[in-house]
Amino acid sequence: MATIDGRPAQYGITLKQLRELMEHRGREGVGKISGHGGVQEICKKLYTSPSD
């Protein structure tokens, strides 16, 4: 797998999926986030922290 600065060159979630997540609010948004494994899992896929 190709890496950039020691991290994989590709993220575990696509730009299309992120855009779709951002279109939803309220309970529907929570459901969509849960469908992706929750905030922690999305952050892992994006190689970031939920608090930084």
N, CA, C, O and CB atoms as a CASP TS submission, in Angstrom:
PFRMAT TS
TARGET T0000
AUTHOR 0000-0000-0000
METHOD Language model
MODEL 1
PARENT N/A
ATOM      1  N   MET     1       0.842  -1.176   0.000  1.00  0.00           N
ATOM      2  CA  MET     1       0.000   0.000   0.000  1.00  0.00           C
ATOM      3  C   MET     1       0.890   1.243   0.000  1.00  0.00           C
ATOM      4  O   MET     1       1.873   1.309   0.739  1.00  0.00           O
ATOM      5  CB  MET     1      -0.960  -0.004   1.220  1.00  0.00           C
ATOM      6  N   ALA     2       0.548   2.204  -0.814  1.00  0.00           N
ATOM      7  CA  ALA     2       1.300   3.452  -0.874  1.00  0.00           C
ATOM      8  C   ALA     2       1.057   4.265   0.397  1.00  0.00           C
ATOM      9  O   ALA     2      -0.037   4.245   0.960  1.00  0.00           O
ATOM     10  CB  ALA     2       0.905   4.270  -2.128  1.00  0.00           C
ATOM     11  N   THR     3       2.087   4.977   0.835  1.00  0.00           N
ATOM     12  CA  THR     3       1.947   5.800   2.035  1.00  0.00           C
ATOM     13  C   THR     3       2.435   7.218   1.778  1.00  0.00           C
ATOM     14  O   THR     3       3.251   7.466   0.890  1.00  0.00           O
ATOM     15  CB  THR     3       2.718   5.180   3.206  1.00  0.00           C
ATOM     16  N   ILE     4       1.918   8.130   2.570  1.00  0.00           N
ATOM     17  CA  ILE     4       2.348   9.524   2.566  1.00  0.00           C
ATOM     18  C   ILE     4       2.596   9.888   4.017  1.00  0.00           C
ATOM     19  O   ILE     4       1.683   9.811   4.840  1.00  0.00           O
ATOM     20  CB  ILE     4       1.279  10.484   1.888  1.00  0.00           C
ATOM     21  N   ASP     5       3.822  10.285   4.344  1.00  0.00           N
ATOM     22  CA  ASP     5       4.190  10.614   5.728  1.00  0.00           C
ATOM     23  C   ASP     5       3.832   9.499   6.698  1.00  0.00           C
ATOM     24  O   ASP     5       3.409   9.766   7.823  1.00  0.00           O
ATOM     25  CB  ASP     5       3.508  11.901   6.160  1.00  0.00           C
ATOM     26  N   GLY     6       3.996   8.251   6.271  1.00  0.00           N
ATOM     27  CA  GLY     6       3.746   7.105   7.128  1.00  0.00           C
ATOM     28  C   GLY     6       2.292   6.683   7.235  1.00  0.00           C
ATOM     29  O   GLY     6       1.980   5.718   7.933  1.00  0.00           O
ATOM     30  N   ARG     7       1.406   7.383   6.561  1.00  0.00           N
ATOM     31  CA  ARG     7      -0.020   7.041   6.584  1.00  0.00           C
ATOM     32  C   ARG     7      -0.436   6.516   5.215  1.00  0.00           C
ATOM     33  O   ARG     7       0.151   6.894   4.202  1.00  0.00           O
ATOM     34  CB  ARG     7      -0.886   8.273   6.984  1.00  0.00           C
ATOM     35  N   PRO     8      -1.434   5.656   5.178  1.00  0.00           N
ATOM     36  CA  PRO     8      -1.914   5.168   3.875  1.00  0.00           C
ATOM     37  C   PRO     8      -2.360   6.332   2.991  1.00  0.00           C
ATOM     38  O   PRO     8      -2.918   7.314   3.481  1.00  0.00           O
ATOM     39  CB  PRO     8      -3.082   4.171   4.065  1.00  0.00           C
ATOM     40  N   ALA     9      -2.111   6.216   1.692  1.00  0.00           N
ATOM     41  CA  ALA     9      -2.441   7.286   0.750  1.00  0.00           C
ATOM     42  C   ALA     9      -3.947   7.444   0.557  1.00  0.00           C
ATOM     43  O   ALA     9      -4.401   8.501   0.119  1.00  0.00           O
ATOM     44  CB  ALA     9      -1.781   7.020  -0.588  1.00  0.00           C
ATOM     45  N   GLN    10      -4.718   6.421   0.873  1.00  0.00           N
ATOM     46  CA  GLN    10      -6.167   6.502   0.719  1.00  0.00           C
ATOM     47  C   GLN    10      -6.848   6.396   2.075  1.00  0.00           C
ATOM     48  O   GLN    10      -6.372   5.702   2.974  1.00  0.00           O
ATOM     49  CB  GLN    10      -6.676   5.400  -0.225  1.00  0.00           C
ATOM     50  N   TYR    11      -7.959   7.089   2.204  1.00  0.00           N
ATOM     51  CA  TYR    11      -8.733   7.038   3.437  1.00  0.00           C
ATOM     52  C   TYR    11      -9.745   5.904   3.374  1.00  0.00           C
ATOM     53  O   TYR    11     -10.036   5.386   2.296  1.00  0.00           O
ATOM     54  CB  TYR    11      -9.442   8.378   3.691  1.00  0.00           C
ATOM     55  N   GLY    12     -10.276   5.523   4.516  1.00  0.00           N
ATOM     56  CA  GLY    12     -11.226   4.422   4.584  1.00  0.00           C
ATOM     57  C   GLY    12     -12.658   4.827   4.289  1.00  0.00           C
ATOM     58  O   GLY    12     -13.572   4.012   4.420  1.00  0.00           O
ATOM     59  N   ILE    13     -12.864   6.069   3.895  1.00  0.00           N
ATOM     60  CA  ILE    13     -14.197   6.568   3.554  1.00  0.00           C
ATOM     61  C   ILE    13     -14.042   7.498   2.355  1.00  0.00           C
ATOM     62  O   ILE    13     -13.084   8.267   2.277  1.00  0.00           O
ATOM     63  CB  ILE    13     -14.875   7.312   4.776  1.00  0.00           C
ATOM     64  N   THR    14     -14.976   7.422   1.437  1.00  0.00           N
ATOM     65  CA  THR    14     -14.848   8.216   0.213  1.00  0.00           C
ATOM     66  C   THR    14     -15.398   9.627   0.399  1.00  0.00           C
ATOM     67  O   THR    14     -16.164   9.897   1.324  1.00  0.00           O
ATOM     68  CB  THR    14     -15.570   7.524  -0.942  1.00  0.00           C
ATOM     69  N   LEU    15     -14.996  10.506  -0.488  1.00  0.00           N
ATOM     70  CA  LEU    15     -15.505  11.872  -0.473  1.00  0.00           C
ATOM     71  C   LEU    15     -17.018  11.877  -0.679  1.00  0.00           C
ATOM     72  O   LEU    15     -17.730  12.667  -0.058  1.00  0.00           O
ATOM     73  CB  LEU    15     -14.812  12.721  -1.556  1.00  0.00           C
ATOM     74  N   LYS    16     -17.498  11.012  -1.535  1.00  0.00           N
ATOM     75  CA  LYS    16     -18.942  10.909  -1.779  1.00  0.00           C
ATOM     76  C   LYS    16     -19.677  10.530  -0.492  1.00  0.00           C
ATOM     77  O   LYS    16     -20.726  11.096  -0.185  1.00  0.00           O
ATOM     78  CB  LYS    16     -19.234   9.868  -2.887  1.00  0.00           C
ATOM     79  N   GLN    17     -19.127   9.573   0.258  1.00  0.00           N
ATOM     80  CA  GLN    17     -19.754   9.157   1.513  1.00  0.00           C
ATOM     81  C   GLN    17     -19.771  10.309   2.522  1.00  0.00           C
ATOM     82  O   GLN    17     -20.764  10.501   3.224  1.00  0.00           O
ATOM     83  CB  GLN    17     -19.015   7.942   2.104  1.00  0.00           C
ATOM     84  N   LEU    18     -18.681  11.072   2.597  1.00  0.00           N
ATOM     85  CA  LEU    18     -18.634  12.215   3.514  1.00  0.00           C
ATOM     86  C   LEU    18     -19.664  13.265   3.122  1.00  0.00           C
ATOM     87  O   LEU    18     -20.348  13.820   3.982  1.00  0.00           O
ATOM     88  CB  LEU    18     -17.229  12.836   3.531  1.00  0.00           C
ATOM     89  N   ARG    19     -19.774  13.536   1.839  1.00  0.00           N
ATOM     90  CA  ARG    19     -20.764  14.516   1.376  1.00  0.00           C
ATOM     91  C   ARG    19     -22.177  14.071   1.726  1.00  0.00           C
ATOM     92  O   ARG    19     -23.003  14.880   2.149  1.00  0.00           O
ATOM     93  CB  ARG    19     -20.643  14.731  -0.140  1.00  0.00           C
ATOM     94  N   GLU    20     -22.451  12.782   1.548  1.00  0.00           N
ATOM     95  CA  GLU    20     -23.775  12.257   1.889  1.00  0.00           C
ATOM     96  C   GLU    20     -24.048  12.384   3.388  1.00  0.00           C
ATOM     97  O   GLU    20     -25.164  12.711   3.790  1.00  0.00           O
ATOM     98  CB  GLU    20     -23.895  10.789   1.454  1.00  0.00           C
ATOM     99  N   LEU    21     -23.034  12.127   4.211  1.00  0.00           N
ATOM    100  CA  LEU    21     -23.202  12.277   5.662  1.00  0.00           C
ATOM    101  C   LEU    21     -23.549  13.713   6.029  1.00  0.00           C
ATOM    102  O   LEU    21     -24.402  13.946   6.886  1.00  0.00           O
ATOM    103  CB  LEU    21     -21.927  11.844   6.399  1.00  0.00           C
ATOM    104  N   MET    22     -22.901  14.671   5.392  1.00  0.00           N
ATOM    105  CA  MET    22     -23.106  16.084   5.723  1.00  0.00           C
ATOM    106  C   MET    22     -24.466  16.612   5.287  1.00  0.00           C
ATOM    107  O   MET    22     -24.877  17.684   5.731  1.00  0.00           O
ATOM    108  CB  MET    22     -22.028  16.915   5.090  1.00  0.00           C
ATOM    109  N   GLU    23     -25.165  15.887   4.435  1.00  0.00           N
ATOM    110  CA  GLU    23     -26.486  16.318   3.981  1.00  0.00           C
ATOM    111  C   GLU    23     -27.579  16.035   5.008  1.00  0.00           C
ATOM    112  O   GLU    23     -28.683  16.567   4.886  1.00  0.00           O
ATOM    113  CB  GLU    23     -26.828  15.635   2.675  1.00  0.00           C
ATOM    114  N   HIS    24     -27.302  15.223   6.001  1.00  0.00           N
ATOM    115  CA  HIS    24     -28.322  14.786   6.952  1.00  0.00           C
ATOM    116  C   HIS    24     -28.150  15.471   8.301  1.00  0.00           C
ATOM    117  O   HIS    24     -27.032  15.745   8.740  1.00  0.00           O
ATOM    118  CB  HIS    24     -28.271  13.270   7.126  1.00  0.00           C
ATOM    119  N   ARG    25     -29.274  15.741   8.945  1.00  0.00           N
ATOM    120  CA  ARG    25     -29.292  16.401  10.252  1.00  0.00           C
ATOM    121  C   ARG    25     -30.174  15.602  11.207  1.00  0.00           C
ATOM    122  O   ARG    25     -30.929  14.724  10.789  1.00  0.00           O
ATOM    123  CB  ARG    25     -29.802  17.870  10.130  1.00  0.00           C
ATOM    124  N   GLY    26     -30.067  15.916  12.476  1.00  0.00           N
ATOM    125  CA  GLY    26     -30.940  15.320  13.489  1.00  0.00           C
ATOM    126  C   GLY    26     -30.818  13.811  13.575  1.00  0.00           C
ATOM    127  O   GLY    26     -29.734  13.249  13.424  1.00  0.00           O
ATOM    128  N   ARG    27     -31.939  13.172  13.818  1.00  0.00           N
ATOM    129  CA  ARG    27     -31.953  11.709  13.986  1.00  0.00           C
ATOM    130  C   ARG    27     -31.468  10.993  12.736  1.00  0.00           C
ATOM    131  O   ARG    27     -30.793   9.967  12.817  1.00  0.00           O
ATOM    132  CB  ARG    27     -33.359  11.229  14.337  1.00  0.00           C
ATOM    133  N   GLU    28     -31.818  11.542  11.583  1.00  0.00           N
ATOM    134  CA  GLU    28     -31.377  10.922  10.332  1.00  0.00           C
ATOM    135  C   GLU    28     -29.847  10.962  10.235  1.00  0.00           C
ATOM    136  O   GLU    28     -29.222   9.990   9.810  1.00  0.00           O
ATOM    137  CB  GLU    28     -32.019  11.637   9.111  1.00  0.00           C
ATOM    138  N   GLY    29     -29.254  12.087  10.628  1.00  0.00           N
ATOM    139  CA  GLY    29     -27.799  12.211  10.619  1.00  0.00           C
ATOM    140  C   GLY    29     -27.136  11.248  11.586  1.00  0.00           C
ATOM    141  O   GLY    29     -26.120  10.630  11.269  1.00  0.00           O
ATOM    142  N   VAL    30     -27.722  11.127  12.768  1.00  0.00           N
ATOM    143  CA  VAL    30     -27.190  10.190  13.764  1.00  0.00           C
ATOM    144  C   VAL    30     -27.242   8.766  13.220  1.00  0.00           C
ATOM    145  O   VAL    30     -26.307   7.987  13.407  1.00  0.00           O
ATOM    146  CB  VAL    30     -27.983  10.288  15.093  1.00  0.00           C
ATOM    147  N   GLY    31     -28.332   8.436  12.553  1.00  0.00           N
ATOM    148  CA  GLY    31     -28.464   7.104  11.960  1.00  0.00           C
ATOM    149  C   GLY    31     -27.411   6.844  10.898  1.00  0.00           C
ATOM    150  O   GLY    31     -26.846   5.753  10.828  1.00  0.00           O
ATOM    151  N   LYS    32     -27.149   7.851  10.071  1.00  0.00           N
ATOM    152  CA  LYS    32     -26.135   7.703   9.017  1.00  0.00           C
ATOM    153  C   LYS    32     -24.744   7.533   9.626  1.00  0.00           C
ATOM    154  O   LYS    32     -23.959   6.702   9.169  1.00  0.00           O
ATOM    155  CB  LYS    32     -26.154   8.926   8.069  1.00  0.00           C
ATOM    156  N   ILE    33     -24.442   8.318  10.656  1.00  0.00           N
ATOM    157  CA  ILE    33     -23.146   8.206  11.331  1.00  0.00           C
ATOM    158  C   ILE    33     -23.013   6.829  11.971  1.00  0.00           C
ATOM    159  O   ILE    33     -21.960   6.198  11.878  1.00  0.00           O
ATOM    160  CB  ILE    33     -22.981   9.318  12.399  1.00  0.00           C
ATOM    161  N   SER    34     -24.063   6.370  12.611  1.00  0.00           N
ATOM    162  CA  SER    34     -24.044   5.036  13.217  1.00  0.00           C
ATOM    163  C   SER    34     -23.833   3.958  12.165  1.00  0.00           C
ATOM    164  O   SER    34     -23.165   2.955  12.418  1.00  0.00           O
ATOM    165  CB  SER    34     -25.345   4.775  13.978  1.00  0.00           C
ATOM    166  N   GLY    35     -24.400   4.169  10.995  1.00  0.00           N
ATOM    167  CA  GLY    35     -24.235   3.218   9.898  1.00  0.00           C
ATOM    168  C   GLY    35     -22.803   3.091   9.416  1.00  0.00           C
ATOM    169  O   GLY    35     -22.431   2.099   8.789  1.00  0.00           O
ATOM    170  N   HIS    36     -22.006   4.103   9.715  1.00  0.00           N
ATOM    171  CA  HIS    36     -20.585   4.076   9.355  1.00  0.00           C
ATOM    172  C   HIS    36     -19.718   3.659  10.539  1.00  0.00           C
ATOM    173  O   HIS    36     -18.492   3.750  10.473  1.00  0.00           O
ATOM    174  CB  HIS    36     -20.142   5.446   8.842  1.00  0.00           C
ATOM    175  N   GLY    37     -20.344   3.205  11.617  1.00  0.00           N
ATOM    176  CA  GLY    37     -19.592   2.735  12.772  1.00  0.00           C
ATOM    177  C   GLY    37     -19.442   3.755  13.880  1.00  0.00           C
ATOM    178  O   GLY    37     -18.764   3.484  14.871  1.00  0.00           O
ATOM    179  N   GLY    38     -20.052   4.916  13.745  1.00  0.00           N
ATOM    180  CA  GLY    38     -19.968   5.956  14.763  1.00  0.00           C
ATOM    181  C   GLY    38     -18.831   6.929  14.508  1.00  0.00           C
ATOM    182  O   GLY    38     -18.023   6.752  13.596  1.00  0.00           O
ATOM    183  N   VAL    39     -18.791   7.959  15.335  1.00  0.00           N
ATOM    184  CA  VAL    39     -17.796   9.024  15.181  1.00  0.00           C
ATOM    185  C   VAL    39     -16.377   8.480  15.294  1.00  0.00           C
ATOM    186  O   VAL    39     -15.510   8.836  14.496  1.00  0.00           O
ATOM    187  CB  VAL    39     -18.020  10.116  16.228  1.00  0.00           C
ATOM    188  N   GLN    40     -16.139   7.627  16.273  1.00  0.00           N
ATOM    189  CA  GLN    40     -14.792   7.080  16.470  1.00  0.00           C
ATOM    190  C   GLN    40     -14.303   6.350  15.225  1.00  0.00           C
ATOM    191  O   GLN    40     -13.158   6.526  14.807  1.00  0.00           O
ATOM    192  CB  GLN    40     -14.771   6.131  17.673  1.00  0.00           C
ATOM    193  N   GLU    41     -15.166   5.534  14.637  1.00  0.00           N
ATOM    194  CA  GLU    41     -14.776   4.750  13.461  1.00  0.00           C
ATOM    195  C   GLU    41     -14.542   5.646  12.252  1.00  0.00           C
ATOM    196  O   GLU    41     -13.609   5.415  11.484  1.00  0.00           O
ATOM    197  CB  GLU    41     -15.847   3.705  13.137  1.00  0.00           C
ATOM    198  N   ILE    42     -15.372   6.658  12.075  1.00  0.00           N
ATOM    199  CA  ILE    42     -15.168   7.597  10.966  1.00  0.00           C
ATOM    200  C   ILE    42     -13.833   8.312  11.140  1.00  0.00           C
ATOM    201  O   ILE    42     -13.088   8.480  10.175  1.00  0.00           O
ATOM    202  CB  ILE    42     -16.331   8.626  10.888  1.00  0.00           C
ATOM    203  N   CYS    43     -13.530   8.729  12.356  1.00  0.00           N
ATOM    204  CA  CYS    43     -12.255   9.404  12.620  1.00  0.00           C
ATOM    205  C   CYS    43     -11.072   8.485  12.340  1.00  0.00           C
ATOM    206  O   CYS    43     -10.060   8.932  11.800  1.00  0.00           O
ATOM    207  CB  CYS    43     -12.201   9.894  14.068  1.00  0.00           C
ATOM    208  N   LYS    44     -11.182   7.213  12.698  1.00  0.00           N
ATOM    209  CA  LYS    44     -10.114   6.252  12.391  1.00  0.00           C
ATOM    210  C   LYS    44      -9.901   6.162  10.888  1.00  0.00           C
ATOM    211  O   LYS    44      -8.764   6.126  10.416  1.00  0.00           O
ATOM    212  CB  LYS    44     -10.449   4.857  12.966  1.00  0.00           C
ATOM    213  N   LYS    45     -11.004   6.125  10.133  1.00  0.00           N
ATOM    214  CA  LYS    45     -10.911   6.020   8.678  1.00  0.00           C
ATOM    215  C   LYS    45     -10.278   7.264   8.060  1.00  0.00           C
ATOM    216  O   LYS    45      -9.680   7.193   6.986  1.00  0.00           O
ATOM    217  CB  LYS    45     -12.294   5.791   8.079  1.00  0.00           C
ATOM    218  N   LEU    46     -10.410   8.406   8.743  1.00  0.00           N
ATOM    219  CA  LEU    46      -9.851   9.665   8.248  1.00  0.00           C
ATOM    220  C   LEU    46      -8.498   9.995   8.880  1.00  0.00           C
ATOM    221  O   LEU    46      -7.908  11.038   8.593  1.00  0.00           O
ATOM    222  CB  LEU    46     -10.824  10.798   8.509  1.00  0.00           C
ATOM    223  N   TYR    47      -8.014   9.101   9.739  1.00  0.00           N
ATOM    224  CA  TYR    47      -6.728   9.294  10.420  1.00  0.00           C
ATOM    225  C   TYR    47      -6.692  10.618  11.178  1.00  0.00           C
ATOM    226  O   TYR    47      -5.753  11.403  11.052  1.00  0.00           O
ATOM    227  CB  TYR    47      -5.577   9.241   9.410  1.00  0.00           C
ATOM    228  N   THR    48      -7.745  10.844  11.972  1.00  0.00           N
ATOM    229  CA  THR    48      -7.824  12.058  12.765  1.00  0.00           C
ATOM    230  C   THR    48      -8.407  11.738  14.139  1.00  0.00           C
ATOM    231  O   THR    48      -8.785  10.599  14.411  1.00  0.00           O
ATOM    232  CB  THR    48      -8.673  13.126  12.046  1.00  0.00           C
ATOM    233  N   SER    49      -8.476  12.730  14.982  1.00  0.00           N
ATOM    234  CA  SER    49      -9.015  12.578  16.326  1.00  0.00           C
ATOM    235  C   SER    49     -10.370  13.281  16.411  1.00  0.00           C
ATOM    236  O   SER    49     -10.540  14.349  15.824  1.00  0.00           O
ATOM    237  CB  SER    49      -8.031  13.145  17.384  1.00  0.00           C
ATOM    238  N   PRO    50     -11.329  12.707  17.125  1.00  0.00           N
ATOM    239  CA  PRO    50     -12.621  13.377  17.264  1.00  0.00           C
ATOM    240  C   PRO    50     -12.559  14.622  18.146  1.00  0.00           C
ATOM    241  O   PRO    50     -13.505  15.409  18.160  1.00  0.00           O
ATOM    242  CB  PRO    50     -13.630  12.415  17.828  1.00  0.00           C
ATOM    243  N   SER    51     -11.468  14.815  18.877  1.00  0.00           N
ATOM    244  CA  SER    51     -11.378  15.956  19.788  1.00  0.00           C
ATOM    245  C   SER    51     -10.342  17.001  19.388  1.00  0.00           C
ATOM    246  O   SER    51     -10.241  18.036  20.047  1.00  0.00           O
ATOM    247  CB  SER    51     -11.065  15.467  21.157  1.00  0.00           C
ATOM    248  N   ASP    52      -9.587  16.769  18.353  1.00  0.00           N
ATOM    249  CA  ASP    52      -8.575  17.759  17.928  1.00  0.00           C
ATOM    250  C   ASP    52      -9.024  18.544  16.734  1.00  0.00           C
ATOM    251  O   ASP    52      -8.293  19.411  16.255  1.00  0.00           O
ATOM    252  CB  ASP    52      -7.263  17.081  17.609  1.00  0.00           C
TER
END
